[in-house]
Amino acid sequence: MNNESSASNNNEIWVVVYWRVIMKHRKMIGTLVLTAVILTIIISFCMKNIYGAKAIITPISPKDSGGNSIAAGIMQQVGGLSAIGLPDSSSSAEIVTLLKSNILREKIITQYNLLPVLFSDQWDDNTKNWEKRAWYNPLSLIPSFMGGDKRGIKKNEGIPDVWDGLRKLDDMVKINNNVKDKTITIVVEFDDPVMAANIAGYFLAELNDHMSSEAKRVALTNRKYLEQQLDQTADPFIKQKIYNLIAQQIETSMMAEVKELHTGR
């Protein structure tokens, strides 16, 4: 009983001590709290709003169609025919790799002239010129310290180039591959909601353009190879099946052209 009473008295003493300390330094504590609130308000007003745009891709899984079964049978009868590549849907891994590649992103930057958009703080929209900043890319100073040949440096100092744009896109664009849902998500974060949506659309357009061009190229290569095999085959059954495969390649090429026309190419 005495122990409980003693503990209660100690707690009351500490509360009184804390209260006296707070009251003694109340002006300093109030000043610190007020300063923190003011700084938070100022920073929140100075920070840019970041908007997100999202595009979801659902790759079509290749199916074992009748045409592929026919092709497999012909390959067993004509050994050389195994060299052709049948038109197939791209896997999720291939699409993700392409979306993350610098080749596709460089094409997007140059084709849609994104550098003035990505570095709008350096771009003068009235004069259509860049405002040079000597501190923009400190890595450019490395060759001078290493004794490199300055004649090989073609970058204008202080002006962003394609490589700077690629680094900017790396920070802005995230590619997520959801294996469980079998979807690929393109997420773009930018201070302009319209431009964020546009950039997501640019990725989709260039992805479609690349895949359509690749489908046409593969279909054309396959068609030429099948036509060569047709001249070397005497069996009428195999010839008929080769004709069917050639028709598939023509259909694939035509569908790729339709996709390009649909995207405005």
Sequence and secondary structure as in RCSB ss.txt:
>XXXX:A:sequence
MNNESSASNNNEIWVVVYWRVIMKHRKMIGTLVLTAVILTIIISFCMKNIYGAKAIITPISPKDSGGNSIAAGIM
QQVGGLSAIGLPDSSSSAEIVTLLKSNILREKIITQYNLLPVLFSDQWDDNTKNWEKRAWYNPLSLIPSFMGGDK
RGIKKNEGIPDVWDGLRKLDDMVKINNNVKDKTITIVVEFDDPVMAANIAGYFLAELNDHMSSEAKRVALTNRKY
LEQQLDQTADPFIKQKIYNLIAQQIETSMMAEVKELHTGR
>XXXX:A:secstr
 HHHHHHHHHHHHHHHHHHHHHHHTHHHHHHHHHHHHHHHHHHHHHS   EEEEEEE        HHHHHHHHHH
HHSGGGGGS       HHHHHHHHH HHHHHHHHHHTT HHHHTTTTEETTTTEE   TTS GGGGHHHHHT  G
GG  S TTS  HHHHHHHHHHHEEEEEETTTTEEEEEEEES HHHHHHHHHHHHHHHHHHHHHHHHHHHHHHHHH
HHHHHHH   HHHHHHHHHHHHHHHHHHHHHHHHHHHTT 
